[in-house]
């Protein structure tokens, strides 16, 4: 499962939006949409950490797993 799929799952579970995530993390919404639309394959650890904190999840949940 790709990073964005995991983020989207958590957003859906918590009934949160990409806009909310952007505001909570301070990450520009275009950066988040780039990840969502597979335009950015990787994201800096600091940003992933902010996303995990905002969604109240352990960073290990965002580890990418091979299919």
Secondary structure, 3 states (H helix, E strand, C coil): CCHHHHHHHHHHHCCCCHHHHHHHHCCCHHHHHHHHCCCCCCCCHHHHHHHHHHHCCCHHHHCCCCC
